[in-house]
């Protein structure tokens, strides 16, 4: 089992910045990738950004140029630097860990962007 734990959410004005952190514990060896997903009220959960154990990254089109994912898979930590936040970025952000085809989810952290 892998237990991801998120931190760093909060309330910010449009145009502001936030940095989310995720630290995973448990059976953290051989993690393949870590990612951030988000779910806004009434919407499906969507991928925001991901990073693989060799450092490859991927971003949703809606956050390219504004968000940056970083971290150390070997240390089971990942960060999401969010700049130029918009009200439509308001959502619960979840940390996701992939290992041997199994996904593990954190409880989520709320990000609210006011206009």
C-alpha positions in Angstrom: 0.0 0.0 0.0 1.0 3.6 -0.7 -0.5 6.5 1.1 -0.1 9.9 -0.6 -0.8 13.0 1.5 -1.3 16.4 0.0 -0.7 19.8 1.5 -0.6 23.5 0.5 -4.1 24.2 -0.7 -5.9 27.4 0.2 -7.7 30.5 -0.9 -5.9 32.9 -3.3 -7.0 35.8 -5.5 -6.9 35.4 -9.3 -3.4 36.0 -10.6 -1.9 34.6 -7.5 0.2 31.5 -6.8 0.1 28.4 -4.7 2.4 25.5 -4.2 1.0 22.0 -3.5 3.1 19.3 -2.0 2.6 15.5 -1.9 4.5 13.0 0.1 3.8 9.3 -0.1 4.5 6.8 2.6 4.2 3.0 2.8 5.5 0.7 0.1 7.1 3.5 -1.9 9.8 1.6 -3.8 9.4 1.1 -7.5 6.9 4.0 -8.0 6.5 4.5 -11.7 4.9 8.0 -11.8 3.2 10.6 -9.7 0.6 13.1 -10.8 -1.8 15.8 -9.8 -5.5 15.5 -10.7 -8.3 17.9 -9.8 -12.1 17.8 -9.5 -14.3 20.8 -9.6 -17.9 20.6 -8.3 -20.1 18.9 -10.8 -17.3 17.9 -13.0 -15.2 14.8 -13.6 -11.8 14.4 -12.2 -9.1 15.4 -14.7 -5.4 15.1 -15.0 -3.5 18.3 -14.3 0.2 17.2 -14.6 2.3 14.1 -14.2 5.9 13.2 -13.8 7.6 9.8 -14.4 10.5 8.2 -12.5 12.8 9.3 -15.3 11.6 12.9 -15.1 9.3 13.1 -18.1 6.4 15.5 -17.5 3.0 16.0 -19.0 0.4 18.8 -18.6 -3.2 19.5 -19.4 -3.5 22.1 -22.0 -5.4 24.3 -19.6 -2.4 24.7 -17.3 0.5 24.7 -19.7 2.7 27.7 -19.1 1.2 28.4 -15.7 1.7 25.2 -13.6 5.0 23.3 -13.1 5.3 19.8 -11.7 8.5 18.7 -10.0 9.7 16.2 -7.5 11.8 13.2 -6.7 10.1 9.9 -7.4 12.8 8.0 -5.6 11.8 10.1 -2.5 8.1 9.8 -3.3 7.6 13.5 -3.2 6.0 15.7 -5.9 5.1 19.4 -6.0 2.8 21.5 -8.1 3.7 25.2 -8.5 0.7 27.0 -9.7 1.1 30.6 -11.0 -1.4 33.0 -12.7 -4.3 31.2 -11.0 -7.7 31.6 -12.5 -11.2 31.1 -10.9 -11.6 28.1 -13.1 -8.7 26.4 -11.4 -10.9 26.1 -8.3 -11.1 22.4 -7.4 -10.0 19.7 -5.0 -6.5 18.7 -6.1 -5.5 15.0 -5.6 -2.1 13.4 -5.6 -1.9 10.2 -7.5 0.8 7.5 -7.3 1.2 4.8 -9.9 3.0 1.6 -9.1 2.9 -1.7 -11.1 -0.3 -0.6 -12.7 -2.1 0.2 -9.5 -3.1 3.8 -8.6 -3.2 5.2 -5.1 -5.0 8.5 -4.3 -4.6 11.0 -1.5 -7.6 12.6 0.2 -7.2 15.9 -1.7 -6.6 19.5 -0.9 -8.9 22.3 -1.7 -7.8 25.2 -3.9 -10.1 28.2 -4.2 -9.3 31.1 -6.6 -11.4 34.2 -6.1 -12.1 36.6 -8.9 
